[in-house]
């Protein structure tokens, strides 16, 4: 674990690598986006490569970096970054304004910037929701991404009813690969009998 959080630059690099849509990033681009000194960025990239977090390759005299999805803590780091930035971070920071949230989850496909169909749900929020607050947060993220976010919300009674009835929509949403933003996944799935 010591390899994970040793510096502010490392935290910024993790956030960049785990939220960017680009597969490969050049050092100068990384420096520009994290707004840190080039030597500090190079030092952290070397450490991260040593620990197996990132790998690099040379293309046309340029060294390009990407985060390794086979890194042992990839999914955990992705969860931490998603809860701290972007849509997930906005939900966590504004959870009191949004209402009493029991569960909030984002589809892994959405988190990793993969294409989705119109039937896919990117975000599900369960609880007593103040809809204008949730809509505002989602609208801000849609503007940043320049793409529509498919989201759904419901109160806890409706959610539990639909889970017990084995509603195909809710089963698809809660059994897909996801990141739990708020709430306990085990508790959420406990009402299901497989």
PyMOL commands that set and color helices and strands:
alter all, ss='L'
color gray80, all
select helices_A, chain A and resi 8-19+27-34+38-50+74-84+86-93+95-98+108-111+131-145+156-164+168-175+185-189
alter helices_A, ss='H'
color red, helices_A
select strands_A, chain A and resi 25-26+54-59+62-67+99-107+123-129+151-154+178-182
alter strands_A, ss='S'
color yellow, strands_A
deselect
rebuild
show_as cartoon
